[in-house]
Amino acid sequence: MGCMATAASFVLAIGTKKGLWLATSQDRKQWSFSGPHFLMSEIPSIGIDTRNGRTRIMVGVRSEHWGPTVAHSDDLGATWTEPEQGAITFPEDTGAALERIWQIYPDAESRPGVVWAGAEPISVWKSTDGGEHFELNRGLWDHPHRSEWGAGYGGAAAHSIVVNPVGDNVHIAMSTGGVYRSLDGGTSWEPRNAGISAYFMPDPNPEFGQCVHKIAADAAVEGRLYAQNHHGVYRTDDNGEHWESIAEGLPADFGFVMLTHPRREGTAWVVPLKADGERIPPEGKLAVHRTDDAGATWKRLDSGLPASEYNSVLRDAAAVDSAEPAGVYFGTRGGAVYASADEGETFTEVASHLPDVLCVRAAIIRGTARPVPETVAARGA
Amino acid sequence: MPDISVVLPSVLQPLAGGQSILTAPTDGPVTVATLLESLTGDYPVLGRRLRDETGALRRYVNIYVNGEEVRRLQGLETEVAAGQEVLIIQSVAGG
Protein backbone atom coordinates (compact mmCIF):
# COMPACT_ATOMS: atom_id res chain seq x y z
CA MET A 1 0.00 0.00 0.00
CA GLY A 2 1.01 3.57 -0.47
CA CYS A 3 3.03 3.08 -3.65
CA MET A 4 2.35 4.55 -7.04
CA ALA A 5 0.26 2.54 -9.40
CA THR A 6 1.88 2.12 -12.77
CA ALA A 7 -0.51 0.14 -14.95
CA ALA A 8 -3.94 -0.10 -13.46
CA SER A 9 -5.40 0.19 -10.03
CA PHE A 10 -8.81 0.11 -8.52
CA VAL A 11 -10.89 2.68 -6.74
CA LEU A 12 -13.67 1.78 -4.34
CA ALA A 13 -16.14 4.42 -3.18
CA ILE A 14 -18.34 3.79 -0.16
CA GLY A 15 -21.23 6.13 0.49
CA THR A 16 -22.66 5.92 3.98
CA LYS A 17 -25.23 7.58 6.18
CA LYS A 18 -22.55 9.91 7.55
CA GLY A 19 -20.03 10.44 4.80
CA LEU A 20 -17.99 9.00 1.98
CA TRP A 21 -14.94 6.78 2.16
CA LEU A 22 -12.64 6.18 -0.79
CA ALA A 23 -10.11 3.42 -1.22
CA THR A 24 -7.57 2.39 -3.81
CA SER A 25 -5.91 -0.95 -4.40
CA GLN A 26 -3.51 -2.64 -6.76
CA ASP A 27 -4.82 -6.14 -6.20
CA ARG A 28 -8.35 -5.69 -4.82
CA LYS A 29 -7.25 -7.31 -1.59
CA GLN A 30 -5.26 -4.62 0.21
CA TRP A 31 -6.98 -1.25 0.21
CA SER A 32 -5.73 2.18 1.17
CA PHE A 33 -8.56 4.33 2.57
CA SER A 34 -9.34 7.99 2.90
CA GLY A 35 -12.29 9.53 4.64
CA PRO A 36 -14.69 10.53 5.80
CA HIS A 37 -15.41 13.03 3.09
CA PHE A 38 -18.62 15.05 3.60
CA LEU A 39 -18.78 14.02 7.23
CA MET A 40 -22.33 14.11 8.60
CA SER A 41 -23.90 14.10 5.16
CA GLU A 42 -25.31 10.94 3.67
CA ILE A 43 -24.01 9.77 0.29
CA PRO A 44 -26.82 7.78 -1.32
CA SER A 45 -25.41 7.85 -4.87
CA ILE A 46 -22.01 7.63 -6.51
CA GLY A 47 -20.95 7.57 -10.14
CA ILE A 48 -17.39 6.84 -11.18
CA ASP A 49 -16.75 8.11 -14.69
CA THR A 50 -13.54 6.83 -16.27
CA ARG A 51 -14.24 8.23 -19.72
CA ASN A 52 -12.35 11.15 -21.25
CA GLY A 53 -9.05 9.92 -19.85
CA ARG A 54 -9.81 10.90 -16.29
CA THR A 55 -11.41 9.42 -13.21
CA ARG A 56 -14.27 11.63 -12.07
CA ILE A 57 -16.08 10.62 -8.91
CA MET A 58 -19.53 12.18 -8.66
CA VAL A 59 -21.52 11.95 -5.47
CA GLY A 60 -25.03 12.75 -4.43
CA VAL A 61 -24.72 14.42 -1.04
CA ARG A 62 -27.56 15.04 1.36
CA SER A 63 -27.43 16.79 4.68
CA GLU A 64 -30.41 16.60 6.99
CA HIS A 65 -29.85 20.26 7.70
CA TRP A 66 -28.53 21.73 4.48
CA GLY A 67 -30.25 19.68 1.81
CA PRO A 68 -29.06 17.75 -1.24
CA THR A 69 -26.38 18.60 -3.76
CA VAL A 70 -24.00 16.99 -6.25
CA ALA A 71 -20.22 17.28 -6.02
CA HIS A 72 -17.43 15.82 -8.08
CA SER A 73 -13.74 15.17 -7.75
CA ASP A 74 -11.19 14.57 -10.50
CA ASP A 75 -8.36 13.78 -8.08
CA LEU A 76 -9.70 10.85 -6.06
CA GLY A 77 -11.19 13.03 -3.39
CA ALA A 78 -8.27 15.37 -2.72
CA THR A 79 -10.54 18.24 -3.78
CA TRP A 80 -14.26 18.48 -4.48
CA THR A 81 -16.19 20.84 -6.72
CA GLU A 82 -19.81 21.79 -6.27
CA PRO A 83 -21.41 23.83 -9.04
CA GLU A 84 -22.48 27.11 -7.49
CA GLN A 85 -26.04 27.04 -8.76
CA GLY A 86 -26.39 23.31 -8.06
CA ALA A 87 -25.97 20.49 -10.55
CA ILE A 88 -29.56 19.31 -10.06
CA THR A 89 -32.25 21.84 -9.29
CA PHE A 90 -35.89 21.71 -10.27
CA PRO A 91 -37.03 24.35 -12.75
CA GLU A 92 -39.23 27.00 -11.19
CA ASP A 93 -42.35 26.01 -13.10
CA THR A 94 -42.39 22.56 -11.50
CA GLY A 95 -42.78 23.97 -8.02
CA ALA A 96 -40.73 21.02 -6.83
CA ALA A 97 -37.61 20.83 -4.73
CA LEU A 98 -34.92 18.20 -4.89
CA GLU A 99 -34.95 15.86 -1.90
CA ARG A 100 -32.29 13.26 -2.64
CA ILE A 101 -30.18 12.01 -5.50
CA TRP A 102 -30.61 8.25 -5.69
CA GLN A 103 -28.62 7.40 -8.77
CA ILE A 104 -25.72 8.79 -10.79
CA TYR A 105 -25.13 6.79 -13.95
CA PRO A 106 -22.37 7.60 -16.44
CA ASP A 107 -23.53 6.70 -19.95
CA ALA A 108 -21.59 4.58 -22.44
CA GLU A 109 -18.09 5.19 -23.82
CA SER A 110 -19.75 6.23 -27.07
CA ARG A 111 -21.49 9.12 -25.33
CA PRO A 112 -18.70 10.83 -23.37
CA GLY A 113 -19.92 13.55 -21.07
CA VAL A 114 -23.41 12.11 -20.76
CA VAL A 115 -24.39 11.28 -17.21
CA TRP A 116 -27.86 10.35 -16.00
CA ALA A 117 -29.30 10.84 -12.55
CA GLY A 118 -32.36 9.55 -10.75
CA ALA A 119 -33.85 11.53 -7.92
CA GLU A 120 -36.55 12.06 -5.36
CA PRO A 121 -39.17 13.28 -6.02
CA ILE A 122 -39.46 10.78 -8.86
CA SER A 123 -37.45 12.29 -11.66
CA VAL A 124 -34.75 11.51 -14.19
CA TRP A 125 -32.04 13.95 -15.18
CA LYS A 126 -29.42 14.08 -17.90
CA SER A 127 -26.11 15.90 -18.06
CA THR A 128 -24.02 16.37 -21.17
CA ASP A 129 -21.10 18.05 -19.41
CA GLY A 130 -19.82 15.24 -17.25
CA GLY A 131 -22.24 15.69 -14.39
CA GLU A 132 -21.78 19.38 -13.66
CA HIS A 133 -25.26 20.43 -14.76
CA PHE A 134 -28.29 18.23 -15.31
CA GLU A 135 -31.54 18.89 -17.15
CA LEU A 136 -34.85 17.53 -15.93
CA ASN A 137 -36.32 14.84 -18.18
CA ARG A 138 -39.67 16.41 -19.02
CA GLY A 139 -41.09 13.31 -20.65
CA LEU A 140 -41.09 11.50 -17.34
CA TRP A 141 -41.87 14.53 -15.18
CA ASP A 142 -44.98 15.29 -17.24
CA HIS A 143 -46.03 11.65 -17.50
CA PRO A 144 -49.77 11.17 -16.93
CA HIS A 145 -49.06 8.37 -14.42
CA ARG A 146 -47.13 10.71 -12.11
CA SER A 147 -49.97 11.33 -9.69
CA GLU A 148 -50.40 7.58 -9.21
CA TRP A 149 -46.78 6.77 -8.44
CA GLY A 150 -46.18 6.09 -4.79
CA ALA A 151 -43.42 6.08 -2.26
CA GLY A 152 -41.53 3.13 -0.93
CA TYR A 153 -40.26 3.24 2.63
CA GLY A 154 -37.15 5.11 1.54
CA GLY A 155 -39.02 7.74 -0.44
CA ALA A 156 -40.50 8.18 -3.91
CA ALA A 157 -37.60 8.01 -6.29
CA ALA A 158 -36.33 6.94 -9.66
CA HIS A 159 -33.50 4.79 -8.40
CA SER A 160 -32.41 2.68 -11.36
CA ILE A 161 -31.31 3.81 -14.81
CA VAL A 162 -30.11 1.42 -17.49
CA VAL A 163 -29.09 2.88 -20.82
CA ASN A 164 -28.42 0.75 -23.85
CA PRO A 165 -24.85 1.60 -24.91
CA VAL A 166 -25.59 1.54 -28.64
CA GLY A 167 -29.15 2.74 -29.02
CA ASP A 168 -31.81 5.01 -27.61
CA ASN A 169 -33.23 2.37 -25.32
CA VAL A 170 -33.50 3.48 -21.68
CA HIS A 171 -35.07 1.58 -18.80
CA ILE A 172 -35.68 3.10 -15.41
CA ALA A 173 -37.19 1.71 -12.25
CA MET A 174 -38.96 3.57 -9.51
CA SER A 175 -40.40 2.75 -6.16
CA THR A 176 -43.25 2.62 -6.46
CA GLY A 177 -44.21 2.69 -10.08
CA GLY A 178 -42.12 -0.11 -11.51
CA VAL A 179 -40.19 -0.26 -14.74
CA TYR A 180 -40.61 2.38 -17.44
CA ARG A 181 -39.01 2.16 -20.84
CA SER A 182 -38.09 4.75 -23.41
CA LEU A 183 -37.23 3.81 -26.98
CA ASP A 184 -36.32 7.36 -27.96
CA GLY A 185 -33.56 8.25 -25.54
CA GLY A 186 -35.89 9.50 -22.86
CA THR A 187 -38.36 11.63 -24.77
CA SER A 188 -41.33 9.37 -24.03
CA TRP A 189 -41.89 6.63 -21.47
CA GLU A 190 -44.16 3.62 -21.14
CA PRO A 191 -44.53 1.19 -18.24
CA ARG A 192 -43.14 -2.29 -18.85
CA ASN A 193 -44.07 -4.49 -15.91
CA ALA A 194 -45.97 -7.43 -17.42
CA GLY A 195 -45.25 -10.44 -15.26
CA ILE A 196 -43.92 -8.53 -12.25
CA SER A 197 -46.10 -9.00 -9.20
CA ALA A 198 -47.45 -6.20 -7.06
CA TYR A 199 -48.95 -8.50 -4.44
CA PHE A 200 -49.47 -5.55 -2.10
CA MET A 201 -52.04 -3.96 -4.44
CA PRO A 202 -55.68 -4.93 -4.95
CA ASP A 203 -54.84 -5.93 -8.50
CA PRO A 204 -51.54 -7.79 -8.17
CA ASN A 205 -50.78 -7.45 -11.88
CA PRO A 206 -51.24 -3.78 -12.69
CA GLU A 207 -49.74 -2.02 -15.68
CA PHE A 208 -47.62 -0.01 -13.26
CA GLY A 209 -47.28 0.51 -9.53
CA GLN A 210 -44.85 -2.29 -8.84
CA CYS A 211 -42.11 -1.85 -6.28
CA VAL A 212 -39.14 -2.85 -8.38
CA HIS A 213 -36.05 -2.48 -6.22
CA LYS A 214 -33.33 -2.67 -8.85
CA ILE A 215 -32.82 -3.50 -12.51
CA ALA A 216 -29.67 -4.32 -14.45
CA ALA A 217 -28.98 -5.22 -18.06
CA ASP A 218 -27.25 -8.30 -19.38
CA ALA A 219 -24.12 -6.92 -21.01
CA ALA A 220 -24.05 -9.50 -23.79
CA VAL A 221 -27.67 -10.19 -24.72
CA GLU A 222 -29.64 -7.40 -26.32
CA GLY A 223 -33.04 -6.90 -24.71
CA ARG A 224 -32.28 -8.99 -21.61
CA LEU A 225 -32.62 -7.37 -18.22
CA TYR A 226 -32.92 -8.63 -14.67
CA ALA A 227 -35.04 -7.21 -11.85
CA GLN A 228 -35.01 -7.61 -8.10
CA ASN A 229 -38.54 -6.84 -7.06
CA HIS A 230 -40.20 -6.33 -3.69
CA HIS A 231 -40.63 -10.09 -3.55
CA GLY A 232 -39.71 -11.62 -6.85
CA VAL A 233 -36.65 -11.93 -9.05
CA TYR A 234 -37.29 -11.61 -12.77
CA ARG A 235 -35.73 -11.65 -16.20
CA THR A 236 -36.93 -10.25 -19.49
CA ASP A 237 -35.57 -11.35 -22.85
CA ASP A 238 -37.69 -9.02 -24.94
CA ASN A 239 -36.68 -5.61 -23.72
CA GLY A 240 -39.21 -5.52 -20.92
CA GLU A 241 -42.31 -6.66 -22.80
CA HIS A 242 -42.63 -9.68 -20.51
CA TRP A 243 -40.91 -10.63 -17.30
CA GLU A 244 -40.61 -14.16 -15.95
CA SER A 245 -39.61 -15.35 -12.52
CA ILE A 246 -36.09 -16.61 -11.99
CA ALA A 247 -36.43 -16.82 -8.21
CA GLU A 248 -36.44 -20.61 -8.01
CA GLY A 249 -33.32 -21.81 -6.29
CA LEU A 250 -32.88 -18.70 -4.16
CA PRO A 251 -33.45 -18.89 -0.38
CA ALA A 252 -35.69 -15.83 -0.59
CA ASP A 253 -37.11 -13.78 -3.41
CA PHE A 254 -36.86 -10.47 -1.56
CA GLY A 255 -33.83 -8.20 -1.69
CA PHE A 256 -32.62 -4.91 -3.05
CA VAL A 257 -29.53 -5.71 -5.09
CA MET A 258 -29.28 -6.69 -8.74
CA LEU A 259 -25.87 -6.74 -10.41
CA THR A 260 -24.84 -8.01 -13.82
CA HIS A 261 -21.49 -9.01 -15.23
CA PRO A 262 -19.69 -6.30 -17.19
CA ARG A 263 -19.30 -8.58 -20.24
CA ARG A 264 -20.47 -12.16 -19.76
CA GLU A 265 -23.87 -13.40 -20.81
CA GLY A 266 -26.24 -14.70 -18.21
CA THR A 267 -24.29 -13.72 -15.10
CA ALA A 268 -25.99 -11.78 -12.32
CA TRP A 269 -25.74 -11.41 -8.55
CA VAL A 270 -28.38 -10.87 -5.88
CA VAL A 271 -28.29 -10.65 -2.09
CA PRO A 272 -31.48 -12.33 -0.83
CA LEU A 273 -33.22 -11.07 2.29
CA LYS A 274 -36.06 -12.67 4.13
CA ALA A 275 -39.11 -10.43 4.06
CA ASP A 276 -41.58 -8.79 4.58
CA GLY A 277 -41.62 -9.51 8.26
CA GLU A 278 -37.90 -10.01 8.68
CA ARG A 279 -35.62 -7.89 6.56
CA ILE A 280 -32.46 -9.77 7.36
CA PRO A 281 -30.42 -12.38 5.50
CA PRO A 282 -32.35 -15.67 5.68
CA GLU A 283 -31.70 -17.23 9.09
CA GLY A 284 -29.09 -14.56 9.72
CA LYS A 285 -26.75 -16.12 7.15
CA LEU A 286 -25.48 -13.50 4.74
CA ALA A 287 -24.76 -14.77 1.24
CA VAL A 288 -24.50 -13.51 -2.28
CA HIS A 289 -26.10 -15.66 -4.97
CA ARG A 290 -24.84 -15.74 -8.53
CA THR A 291 -26.36 -17.17 -11.64
CA ASP A 292 -24.30 -17.98 -14.70
CA ASP A 293 -27.24 -19.17 -16.77
CA ALA A 294 -29.57 -16.19 -16.70
CA GLY A 295 -31.39 -17.34 -13.60
CA ALA A 296 -31.98 -21.02 -14.33
CA THR A 297 -29.74 -21.92 -11.40
CA TRP A 298 -28.14 -20.00 -8.54
CA LYS A 299 -24.93 -20.59 -6.62
CA ARG A 300 -24.63 -19.57 -2.99
CA LEU A 301 -21.46 -17.56 -2.30
CA ASP A 302 -20.52 -16.92 1.31
CA SER A 303 -16.81 -17.66 1.58
CA GLY A 304 -15.28 -14.92 3.67
CA LEU A 305 -18.62 -13.59 4.89
CA PRO A 306 -19.48 -13.63 8.61
CA ALA A 307 -21.12 -16.65 10.22
CA SER A 308 -24.08 -14.54 11.22
CA GLU A 309 -25.22 -11.16 10.01
CA TYR A 310 -28.48 -9.40 10.75
CA ASN A 311 -28.00 -6.29 8.66
CA SER A 312 -29.50 -5.86 5.23
CA VAL A 313 -27.82 -4.74 2.02
CA LEU A 314 -29.46 -1.79 0.29
CA ARG A 315 -30.13 -1.48 -3.44
CA ASP A 316 -27.10 0.58 -4.36
CA ALA A 317 -24.79 -0.75 -1.68
CA ALA A 318 -23.37 -3.25 -4.18
CA ALA A 319 -21.38 -2.98 -7.36
CA VAL A 320 -19.15 -4.77 -9.83
CA ASP A 321 -16.00 -3.51 -11.47
CA SER A 322 -15.08 -4.17 -15.08
CA ALA A 323 -11.95 -6.25 -14.50
CA GLU A 324 -11.38 -9.84 -15.52
CA PRO A 325 -12.39 -11.64 -13.41
CA ALA A 326 -14.99 -9.12 -12.29
CA GLY A 327 -14.83 -7.75 -8.79
CA VAL A 328 -17.95 -7.80 -6.64
CA TYR A 329 -18.41 -5.39 -3.74
CA PHE A 330 -21.13 -4.77 -1.21
CA GLY A 331 -21.73 -3.11 2.13
CA THR A 332 -24.23 -3.65 4.91
CA ARG A 333 -26.33 -1.37 7.04
CA GLY A 334 -23.99 -2.46 9.81
CA GLY A 335 -21.11 -0.67 8.16
CA ALA A 336 -19.16 -3.65 6.86
CA VAL A 337 -17.86 -3.70 3.29
CA TYR A 338 -16.85 -6.86 1.49
CA ALA A 339 -14.87 -7.20 -1.73
CA SER A 340 -14.33 -10.14 -4.03
CA ALA A 341 -11.73 -10.22 -6.78
CA ASP A 342 -13.09 -13.49 -8.18
CA GLU A 343 -16.72 -12.80 -9.03
CA GLY A 344 -17.97 -13.60 -5.55
CA GLU A 345 -16.24 -16.93 -4.96
CA THR A 346 -14.38 -15.48 -2.00
CA PHE A 347 -14.93 -12.25 -0.13
CA THR A 348 -12.65 -10.19 2.08
CA GLU A 349 -13.91 -7.70 4.61
CA VAL A 350 -12.27 -4.45 3.59
CA ALA A 351 -13.98 -2.10 6.04
CA SER A 352 -16.09 -2.47 9.12
CA HIS A 353 -17.90 -0.35 11.68
CA LEU A 354 -18.63 2.39 9.18
CA PRO A 355 -22.04 4.10 9.28
CA ASP A 356 -24.85 2.38 7.33
CA VAL A 357 -23.58 1.71 3.82
CA LEU A 358 -25.92 3.28 1.25
CA CYS A 359 -23.91 3.08 -1.95
CA VAL A 360 -20.84 1.26 -3.22
CA ARG A 361 -19.12 1.74 -6.57
CA ALA A 362 -15.83 0.44 -7.91
CA ALA A 363 -13.81 1.03 -11.07
CA ILE A 364 -10.50 0.45 -12.71
CA ILE A 365 -8.27 3.49 -12.84
CA ARG A 366 -6.18 3.39 -15.97
CA GLY A 367 -2.62 4.67 -15.96
CA THR A 368 -0.75 6.18 -13.11
CA ALA A 369 -2.81 7.03 -10.08
CA ARG A 370 -1.67 8.12 -6.68
CA PRO A 371 -3.49 6.19 -3.99
CA VAL A 372 -5.71 8.13 -1.68
CA PRO A 373 -3.95 9.15 1.55
CA GLU A 374 -4.53 6.44 4.06
CA THR A 375 -6.35 7.33 7.24
CA VAL A 376 -6.61 5.03 10.20
CA ALA A 377 -10.15 6.07 11.03
CA ALA A 378 -11.46 4.90 7.69
CA ARG A 379 -10.25 1.36 8.11
CA GLY A 380 -12.73 0.61 10.81
CA ALA A 381 -11.42 -2.83 11.59
CA MET B 1 -26.56 53.66 6.44
CA PRO B 2 -27.30 51.27 9.35
CA ASP B 3 -26.68 47.57 8.95
CA ILE B 4 -28.46 44.33 9.63
CA SER B 5 -26.11 41.65 10.92
CA VAL B 6 -26.63 37.99 10.11
CA VAL B 7 -24.65 35.55 12.23
CA LEU B 8 -23.73 32.27 10.55
CA PRO B 9 -23.05 28.95 12.26
CA SER B 10 -19.45 27.86 11.99
CA VAL B 11 -20.26 25.02 9.63
CA LEU B 12 -21.54 27.47 7.01
CA GLN B 13 -18.84 30.07 7.33
CA PRO B 14 -16.55 28.51 4.69
CA LEU B 15 -19.37 29.10 2.19
CA ALA B 16 -19.28 32.82 2.97
CA GLY B 17 -15.57 33.33 2.49
CA GLY B 18 -14.88 32.46 6.10
CA GLN B 19 -17.01 35.25 7.51
CA SER B 20 -18.98 34.62 10.69
CA ILE B 21 -21.17 37.69 10.28
CA LEU B 22 -22.63 39.03 7.08
CA THR B 23 -23.91 42.57 7.06
CA ALA B 24 -26.47 44.16 4.82
CA PRO B 25 -26.91 47.92 4.60
CA THR B 26 -30.51 48.98 4.71
CA ASP B 27 -32.50 52.17 4.79
CA GLY B 28 -35.62 50.54 6.14
CA PRO B 29 -37.15 47.24 7.23
CA VAL B 30 -36.71 44.30 4.87
CA THR B 31 -38.11 40.81 4.93
CA VAL B 32 -35.94 37.87 5.86
CA ALA B 33 -36.41 36.55 2.32
CA THR B 34 -35.12 39.78 0.81
CA LEU B 35 -32.28 39.84 3.29
CA LEU B 36 -31.24 36.29 2.36
CA GLU B 37 -31.43 37.05 -1.34
CA SER B 38 -29.22 40.06 -0.85
CA LEU B 39 -26.67 38.33 1.32
CA THR B 40 -26.39 35.09 -0.62
CA GLY B 41 -26.14 36.74 -4.02
CA ASP B 42 -22.40 36.44 -3.82
CA TYR B 43 -22.57 33.08 -2.06
CA PRO B 44 -25.04 30.94 -4.01
CA VAL B 45 -23.99 27.68 -2.36
CA LEU B 46 -24.73 29.23 1.02
CA GLY B 47 -28.11 30.26 -0.33
CA ARG B 48 -28.87 26.69 -1.39
CA ARG B 49 -27.94 25.37 2.04
CA LEU B 50 -30.54 27.60 3.67
CA ARG B 51 -33.40 27.36 1.19
CA ASP B 52 -34.49 24.92 -1.48
CA GLU B 53 -35.12 25.90 -5.09
CA THR B 54 -38.71 26.89 -4.34
CA GLY B 55 -37.41 29.44 -1.86
CA ALA B 56 -38.63 27.54 1.18
CA LEU B 57 -36.49 27.52 4.27
CA ARG B 58 -35.02 24.06 4.79
CA ARG B 59 -36.79 22.14 7.49
CA TYR B 60 -33.92 21.99 9.96
CA VAL B 61 -32.60 25.49 9.39
CA ASN B 62 -33.76 27.94 12.01
CA ILE B 63 -33.57 31.70 11.63
CA TYR B 64 -34.01 33.95 14.65
CA VAL B 65 -34.84 37.62 14.51
CA ASN B 66 -34.21 39.32 17.82
CA GLY B 67 -34.42 35.97 19.53
CA GLU B 68 -37.65 34.79 17.92
CA GLU B 69 -37.68 31.90 15.45
CA VAL B 70 -39.20 33.21 12.23
CA ARG B 71 -41.58 30.27 11.84
CA ARG B 72 -43.35 31.65 14.93
CA LEU B 73 -43.49 35.07 13.32
CA GLN B 74 -44.26 35.57 9.64
CA GLY B 75 -41.75 33.09 8.30
CA LEU B 76 -39.53 34.45 5.57
CA GLU B 77 -41.86 37.45 5.33
CA THR B 78 -40.85 38.50 8.82
CA GLU B 79 -39.50 42.01 8.72
CA VAL B 80 -36.10 42.92 10.02
CA ALA B 81 -35.13 46.46 10.89
CA ALA B 82 -31.72 48.06 10.87
CA GLY B 83 -29.83 47.37 14.04
CA GLN B 84 -31.51 44.02 14.61
CA GLU B 85 -29.55 40.82 14.72
CA VAL B 86 -30.42 37.74 12.70
CA LEU B 87 -29.12 34.35 13.79
CA ILE B 88 -28.97 31.29 11.54
CA ILE B 89 -28.74 28.10 13.58
CA GLN B 90 -29.15 24.50 12.57
CA SER B 91 -31.76 22.68 14.60
CA VAL B 92 -30.74 19.96 16.99
CA ALA B 93 -32.32 17.32 14.76
CA GLY B 94 -30.27 14.35 13.69
CA GLY B 95 -28.77 11.18 14.97
Interface residues (C-beta under 8 A of the other chain):
Chain A: M40 S63 E64 H65 W66 G67 T69 E82 E84 Q85 G86 T89 F90 E92 G95 A96 A97 L98
Chain B: L12 P44 V45 R48 R49 L50 D52 E53 T54 A56 R58 Y60 V61 Q90 S91 A93 G94
